[in-house]
Amino acid sequence: MSDELTARLDELETRLAFQDDTIEALNEAVSRQQLELEKLQRSLELLAQRQADLAASLPGGVEDDQPPPHY
């Protein structure tokens, strides 16, 4: 092989190695973000349930459609 071809092949192999490392790092970041997103979704569901339970336990209930008493 010519020196030019060998140099090009070496450059391509180096680029491929760096791209593989980058893809792996990005995959790990996306995996961590997915776990965090799932955790936040569970927390939001729990808060929504607690809010619903609290609203249901209030005397007379809270009606969003009703105008305030001063109208």
A tleap script that builds the chain and sets N, CA, C and O, in Angstrom:
source leaprc.protein.ff14SB
mol = sequence {
  NMET SER ASP GLU LEU THR ALA ARG LEU ASP
  GLU LEU GLU THR ARG LEU ALA PHE GLN ASP
  ASP THR ILE GLU ALA LEU ASN GLU ALA VAL
  SER ARG GLN GLN LEU GLU LEU GLU LYS LEU
  GLN ARG SER LEU GLU LEU LEU ALA GLN ARG
  GLN ALA ASP LEU ALA ALA SER LEU PRO GLY
  GLY VAL GLU ASP ASP GLN PRO PRO PRO HIE
  CTYR
}
set mol.1.N position { 0.839 -1.184 0.000 }
set mol.1.CA position { 0.000 0.000 0.000 }
set mol.1.C position { 0.879 1.240 0.000 }
set mol.1.O position { 1.994 1.252 0.520 }
set mol.2.N position { 0.335 2.261 -0.595 }
set mol.2.CA position { 1.086 3.504 -0.637 }
set mol.2.C position { 0.995 4.201 0.720 }
set mol.2.O position { 0.104 3.927 1.523 }
set mol.3.N position { 1.927 5.094 0.945 }
set mol.3.CA position { 1.943 5.833 2.212 }
set mol.3.C position { 0.686 6.681 2.370 }
set mol.3.O position { 0.156 6.824 3.471 }
set mol.4.N position { 0.218 7.239 1.261 }
set mol.4.CA position { -0.985 8.074 1.315 }
set mol.4.C position { -2.202 7.241 1.699 }
set mol.4.O position { -3.020 7.668 2.513 }
set mol.5.N position { -2.319 6.065 1.117 }
set mol.5.CA position { -3.446 5.186 1.416 }
set mol.5.C position { -3.379 4.708 2.868 }
set mol.5.O position { -4.402 4.648 3.550 }
set mol.6.N position { -2.202 4.374 3.332 }
set mol.6.CA position { -2.027 3.942 4.722 }
set mol.6.C position { -2.387 5.071 5.680 }
set mol.6.O position { -3.024 4.832 6.706 }
set mol.7.N position { -1.993 6.283 5.360 }
set mol.7.CA position { -2.307 7.435 6.207 }
set mol.7.C position { -3.812 7.663 6.242 }
set mol.7.O position { -4.371 7.931 7.306 }
set mol.8.N position { -4.467 7.563 5.105 }
set mol.8.CA position { -5.930 7.742 5.058 }
set mol.8.C position { -6.636 6.660 5.861 }
set mol.8.O position { -7.602 6.936 6.572 }
set mol.9.N position { -6.153 5.431 5.746 }
set mol.9.CA position { -6.752 4.334 6.494 }
set mol.9.C position { -6.568 4.543 7.995 }
set mol.9.O position { -7.499 4.324 8.770 }
set mol.10.N position { -5.387 4.958 8.403 }
set mol.10.CA position { -5.134 5.243 9.817 }
set mol.10.C position { -6.047 6.354 10.329 }
set mol.10.O position { -6.566 6.272 11.442 }
set mol.11.N position { -6.241 7.394 9.513 }
set mol.11.CA position { -7.103 8.499 9.912 }
set mol.11.C position { -8.549 8.029 10.061 }
set mol.11.O position { -9.241 8.415 11.003 }
set mol.12.N position { -8.993 7.204 9.138 }
set mol.12.CA position { -10.361 6.684 9.220 }
set mol.12.C position { -10.552 5.795 10.449 }
set mol.12.O position { -11.582 5.866 11.119 }
set mol.13.N position { -9.567 4.967 10.739 }
set mol.13.CA position { -9.660 4.108 11.923 }
set mol.13.C position { -9.682 4.940 13.202 }
set mol.13.O position { -10.394 4.611 14.151 }
set mol.14.N position { -8.907 6.006 13.224 }
set mol.14.CA position { -8.888 6.889 14.392 }
set mol.14.C position { -10.238 7.578 14.556 }
set mol.14.O position { -10.776 7.652 15.660 }
set mol.15.N position { -10.772 8.074 13.461 }
set mol.15.CA position { -12.089 8.723 13.507 }
set mol.15.C position { -13.156 7.742 13.996 }
set mol.15.O position { -14.004 8.094 14.816 }
set mol.16.N position { -13.105 6.531 13.494 }
set mol.16.CA position { -14.080 5.525 13.900 }
set mol.16.C position { -13.985 5.243 15.395 }
set mol.16.O position { -15.009 5.104 16.065 }
set mol.17.N position { -12.781 5.160 15.918 }
set mol.17.CA position { -12.611 4.914 17.345 }
set mol.17.C position { -13.203 6.060 18.167 }
set mol.17.O position { -13.885 5.822 19.164 }
set mol.18.N position { -12.944 7.294 17.754 }
set mol.18.CA position { -13.507 8.439 18.463 }
set mol.18.C position { -15.027 8.471 18.350 }
set mol.18.O position { -15.714 8.809 19.314 }
set mol.19.N position { -15.545 8.127 17.197 }
set mol.19.CA position { -16.995 8.108 17.024 }
set mol.19.C position { -17.633 7.032 17.892 }
set mol.19.O position { -18.702 7.247 18.463 }
set mol.20.N position { -16.991 5.889 17.993 }
set mol.20.CA position { -17.512 4.829 18.865 }
set mol.20.C position { -17.550 5.298 20.312 }
set mol.20.O position { -18.529 5.050 21.016 }
set mol.21.N position { -16.503 5.970 20.763 }
set mol.21.CA position { -16.468 6.494 22.128 }
set mol.21.C position { -17.568 7.535 22.342 }
set mol.21.O position { -18.231 7.544 23.380 }
set mol.22.N position { -17.754 8.402 21.360 }
set mol.22.CA position { -18.789 9.436 21.464 }
set mol.22.C position { -20.177 8.819 21.510 }
set mol.22.O position { -21.012 9.233 22.314 }
set mol.23.N position { -20.426 7.856 20.676 }
set mol.23.CA position { -21.729 7.181 20.659 }
set mol.23.C position { -21.988 6.501 21.991 }
set mol.23.O position { -23.105 6.565 22.505 }
set mol.24.N position { -20.999 5.861 22.554 }
set mol.24.CA position { -21.157 5.197 23.847 }
set mol.24.C position { -21.447 6.217 24.949 }
set mol.24.O position { -22.303 5.977 25.801 }
set mol.25.N position { -20.749 7.339 24.941 }
set mol.25.CA position { -20.983 8.383 25.942 }
set mol.25.C position { -22.393 8.958 25.801 }
set mol.25.O position { -23.076 9.180 26.801 }
set mol.26.N position { -22.822 9.194 24.578 }
set mol.26.CA position { -24.165 9.707 24.347 }
set mol.26.C position { -25.223 8.694 24.785 }
set mol.26.O position { -26.244 9.072 25.360 }
set mol.27.N position { -24.989 7.439 24.523 }
set mol.27.CA position { -25.928 6.394 24.931 }
set mol.27.C position { -26.060 6.362 26.453 }
set mol.27.O position { -27.166 6.234 26.978 }
set mol.28.N position { -24.948 6.477 27.155 }
set mol.28.CA position { -24.989 6.494 28.618 }
set mol.28.C position { -25.748 7.709 29.127 }
set mol.28.O position { -26.514 7.601 30.085 }
set mol.29.N position { -25.547 8.859 28.503 }
set mol.29.CA position { -26.250 10.080 28.913 }
set mol.29.C position { -27.752 9.934 28.692 }
set mol.29.O position { -28.544 10.315 29.553 }
set mol.30.N position { -28.148 9.388 27.551 }
set mol.30.CA position { -29.577 9.204 27.266 }
set mol.30.C position { -30.177 8.203 28.258 }
set mol.30.O position { -31.308 8.390 28.708 }
set mol.31.N position { -29.456 7.173 28.595 }
set mol.31.CA position { -29.955 6.182 29.555 }
set mol.31.C position { -30.168 6.817 30.924 }
set mol.31.O position { -31.183 6.568 31.574 }
set mol.32.N position { -29.217 7.634 31.364 }
set mol.32.CA position { -29.362 8.325 32.654 }
set mol.32.C position { -30.553 9.284 32.626 }
set mol.32.O position { -31.317 9.362 33.587 }
set mol.33.N position { -30.701 10.000 31.535 }
set mol.33.CA position { -31.818 10.933 31.420 }
set mol.33.C position { -33.151 10.197 31.405 }
set mol.33.O position { -34.130 10.689 31.967 }
set mol.34.N position { -33.207 9.042 30.781 }
set mol.34.CA position { -34.438 8.260 30.758 }
set mol.34.C position { -34.820 7.815 32.163 }
set mol.34.O position { -35.991 7.872 32.538 }
set mol.35.N position { -33.831 7.368 32.943 }
set mol.35.CA position { -34.113 6.973 34.320 }
set mol.35.C position { -34.608 8.158 35.137 }
set mol.35.O position { -35.549 8.023 35.920 }
set mol.36.N position { -33.985 9.311 34.963 }
set mol.36.CA position { -34.394 10.515 35.683 }
set mol.36.C position { -35.806 10.942 35.264 }
set mol.36.O position { -36.606 11.350 36.106 }
set mol.37.N position { -36.106 10.849 33.990 }
set mol.37.CA position { -37.438 11.191 33.496 }
set mol.37.C position { -38.497 10.273 34.106 }
set mol.37.O position { -39.562 10.738 34.511 }
set mol.38.N position { -38.214 8.993 34.173 }
set mol.38.CA position { -39.161 8.050 34.774 }
set mol.38.C position { -39.372 8.367 36.249 }
set mol.38.O position { -40.495 8.296 36.748 }
set mol.39.N position { -38.301 8.713 36.943 }
set mol.39.CA position { -38.396 9.079 38.366 }
set mol.39.C position { -39.256 10.329 38.531 }
set mol.39.O position { -40.101 10.381 39.424 }
set mol.40.N position { -39.053 11.330 37.688 }
set mol.40.CA position { -39.836 12.555 37.765 }
set mol.40.C position { -41.307 12.307 37.432 }
set mol.40.O position { -42.190 12.916 38.036 }
set mol.41.N position { -41.570 11.428 36.486 }
set mol.41.CA position { -42.957 11.100 36.145 }
set mol.41.C position { -43.658 10.420 37.319 }
set mol.41.O position { -44.818 10.714 37.609 }
set mol.42.N position { -42.954 9.513 37.993 }
set mol.42.CA position { -43.549 8.859 39.170 }
set mol.42.C position { -43.831 9.882 40.266 }
set mol.42.O position { -44.874 9.827 40.917 }
set mol.43.N position { -42.906 10.813 40.471 }
set mol.43.CA position { -43.104 11.852 41.481 }
set mol.43.C position { -44.300 12.725 41.129 }
set mol.43.O position { -45.100 13.061 42.001 }
set mol.44.N position { -44.426 13.089 39.875 }
set mol.44.CA position { -45.553 13.912 39.440 }
set mol.44.C position { -46.878 13.183 39.638 }
set mol.44.O position { -47.855 13.785 40.082 }
set mol.45.N position { -46.916 11.908 39.315 }
set mol.45.CA position { -48.129 11.123 39.524 }
set mol.45.C position { -48.494 11.060 41.006 }
set mol.45.O position { -49.668 11.164 41.362 }
set mol.46.N position { -47.501 10.892 41.859 }
set mol.46.CA position { -47.742 10.848 43.298 }
set mol.46.C position { -48.274 12.189 43.792 }
set mol.46.O position { -49.214 12.225 44.586 }
set mol.47.N position { -47.687 13.286 43.334 }
set mol.47.CA position { -48.165 14.605 43.736 }
set mol.47.C position { -49.584 14.861 43.249 }
set mol.47.O position { -50.401 15.420 43.982 }
set mol.48.N position { -49.882 14.458 42.027 }
set mol.48.CA position { -51.233 14.631 41.500 }
set mol.48.C position { -52.236 13.828 42.320 }
set mol.48.O position { -53.338 14.303 42.591 }
set mol.49.N position { -51.862 12.621 42.715 }
set mol.49.CA position { -52.754 11.800 43.531 }
set mol.49.C position { -52.958 12.424 44.903 }
set mol.49.O position { -54.076 12.438 45.419 }
set mol.50.N position { -51.891 12.937 45.493 }
set mol.50.CA position { -52.018 13.589 46.801 }
set mol.50.C position { -52.908 14.827 46.704 }
set mol.50.O position { -53.718 15.079 47.595 }
set mol.51.N position { -52.764 15.592 45.639 }
set mol.51.CA position { -53.589 16.776 45.454 }
set mol.51.C position { -55.058 16.376 45.308 }
set mol.51.O position { -55.938 17.013 45.887 }
set mol.52.N position { -55.316 15.339 44.546 }
set mol.52.CA position { -56.690 14.869 44.375 }
set mol.52.C position { -57.260 14.384 45.704 }
set mol.52.O position { -58.416 14.665 46.020 }
set mol.53.N position { -56.469 13.666 46.477 }
set mol.53.CA position { -56.918 13.187 47.788 }
set mol.53.C position { -57.213 14.361 48.718 }
set mol.53.O position { -58.209 14.350 49.442 }
set mol.54.N position { -56.357 15.360 48.695 }
set mol.54.CA position { -56.558 16.532 49.544 }
set mol.54.C position { -57.810 17.289 49.133 }
set mol.54.O position { -58.592 17.702 49.989 }
set mol.55.N position { -58.009 17.477 47.831 }
set mol.55.CA position { -59.192 18.182 47.346 }
set mol.55.C position { -60.462 17.421 47.723 }
set mol.55.O position { -61.475 18.033 48.062 }
set mol.56.N position { -60.410 16.100 47.666 }
set mol.56.CA position { -61.580 15.290 48.009 }
set mol.56.C position { -61.883 15.340 49.503 }
set mol.56.O position { -63.031 15.168 49.915 }
set mol.57.N position { -60.859 15.573 50.307 }
set mol.57.CA position { -61.067 15.574 51.758 }
set mol.57.C position { -61.511 16.932 52.286 }
set mol.57.O position { -61.862 17.035 53.462 }
set mol.58.N position { -61.509 17.970 51.470 }
set mol.58.CA position { -61.949 19.290 51.909 }
set mol.58.C position { -63.464 19.298 52.060 }
set mol.58.O position { -64.173 18.710 51.244 }
set mol.59.N position { -63.964 19.962 53.100 }
set mol.59.CA position { -65.421 20.006 53.289 }
set mol.59.C position { -66.093 20.797 52.170 }
set mol.59.O position { -65.651 21.891 51.821 }
set mol.60.N position { -67.143 20.247 51.622 }
set mol.60.CA position { -67.880 20.909 50.557 }
set mol.60.C position { -67.241 20.762 49.202 }
set mol.60.O position { -67.888 21.054 48.197 }
set mol.61.N position { -66.019 20.330 49.125 }
set mol.61.CA position { -65.333 20.171 47.851 }
set mol.61.C position { -65.003 21.517 47.242 }
set mol.61.O position { -65.565 22.539 47.635 }
set mol.62.N position { -64.122 21.520 46.314 }
set mol.62.CA position { -63.727 22.742 45.630 }
set mol.62.C position { -64.223 22.655 44.204 }
set mol.62.O position { -63.857 21.736 43.470 }
set mol.63.N position { -65.050 23.600 43.807 }
set mol.63.CA position { -65.599 23.627 42.456 }
set mol.63.C position { -64.888 24.714 41.668 }
set mol.63.O position { -65.023 25.893 41.998 }
set mol.64.N position { -64.151 24.361 40.657 }
set mol.64.CA position { -63.470 25.343 39.827 }
set mol.64.C position { -64.443 26.094 38.923 }
set mol.64.O position { -64.160 27.217 38.504 }
set mol.65.N position { -65.586 25.483 38.622 }
set mol.65.CA position { -66.542 26.093 37.710 }
set mol.65.C position { -67.435 27.123 38.400 }
set mol.65.O position { -68.074 27.927 37.721 }
set mol.66.N position { -67.492 27.116 39.708 }
set mol.66.CA position { -68.360 28.014 40.444 }
set mol.66.C position { -67.698 29.384 40.606 }
set mol.66.O position { -66.506 29.465 40.904 }
set mol.67.N position { -68.459 30.450 40.412 }
set mol.67.CA position { -67.892 31.783 40.640 }
set mol.67.C position { -67.735 32.034 42.145 }
set mol.67.O position { -68.417 31.406 42.955 }
set mol.68.N position { -66.853 32.933 42.507 }
set mol.68.CA position { -66.684 33.250 43.928 }
set mol.68.C position { -67.991 33.761 44.532 }
set mol.68.O position { -68.840 34.249 43.786 }
set mol.69.N position { -68.190 33.673 45.843 }
set mol.69.CA position { -69.467 34.047 46.463 }
set mol.69.C position { -69.821 35.529 46.312 }
set mol.69.O position { -70.996 35.869 46.453 }
set mol.70.N position { -68.900 36.404 46.040 }
set mol.70.CA position { -69.209 37.824 45.965 }
set mol.70.C position { -69.836 38.222 44.633 }
set mol.70.O position { -70.185 39.391 44.468 }
set mol.71.N position { -69.999 37.307 43.674 }
set mol.71.CA position { -70.648 37.642 42.396 }
set mol.71.C position { -72.144 37.545 42.515 }
set mol.71.O position { -72.858 37.790 41.542 }
savepdb mol mol.pdb
quit
